Amino acid sequence: SVDDVESHQGWIKDINETQNTTVNFPIIADQDRKVSELYGFIHPNASETLTVRSLVIIDPNKKVRLIITYPASTGRNFHEILRVIDSLQLTDHHKVATPANWQQGEDVVIVPSLKDEAEIAQRFPKGYKAVTPYLRLTPQPEQR
């Protein structure tokens, strides 16, 4: 956010109270807008007082996995953010991809690069349905 740390603390307090939650993730106070401008997180026609609406998910290996930028007039979709985190965690541990609009517990796609039938049978004991040779759906593997 382009606000100062004190503003963040008040903002977090308001979110916790009004949304019955606890914000427990880091927020960058970018009052001088150096980070926001460096990464292009501010729309060129935006007011200097508007909050930056970009979300960046960085994994434990410090790799950027997702960047979503919303217009200042549009609230962020936290269900989508949680869906993406679920997908990233699942696909990091299994050779699968998640289809559009996938939700936790739904079928997933076996990655096309996995071709060995014995390995597929071992990795996905519940079997799979081949829609096309490269689109094979299988029940979601268990999360580790």
C-alpha positions, 0 to 999 in steps of 0.5 A, a space after each residue: 500500500 502507498 500508505 504509511 505504517 500507522 495507516 496500515 495498523 488502523 486499516 488492519 484493525 478495521 478489517 479485523 473488526 468489520 470482517 471478523 478475521 485476523 490479517 496475518 500476512 505482511 503488507 508493504 508500507 510504500 509511502 514514497 511509492 518507490 516499490 509501487 512505481 518500480 513494479 508498475 503497480 500504479 495505474 498512470 491515471 490513478 490519484 496519488 492517494 489511491 491504494 495500490 491494488 496489486 497482489 503478489 504471491 511469493 513462494 518460500 523460495 522467493 519466486 513470484 507465483 502470482 500477480 493480480 492487479 485490480 482497478 482501485 474501484 474493484 475490491 479483491 476477490 479473496 475466494 479467488 486468492 485462496 483458490 489460487 493458493 490451494 492450487 499452487 500448494 496442490 500442484 507443487 506436490 503432484 503432477 497435476 494442473 487445476 482447470 479454470 474455476 477449479 475448487 478444492 476437492 474437484 477433479 484435476 488435470 494430469 499434466 500432459 508431460 506425464 505419459 508413462 502409464 505405470 507412473 500414472 497408475 502409481 500416482 493416481 490410483 483412483 484412475 483417470 478419464 481421458 477427455 483427449 489424449 492430453 486432457 486427462 481428469 483424475 480425482 484430486 490427490 490428497 494434500 500433503 
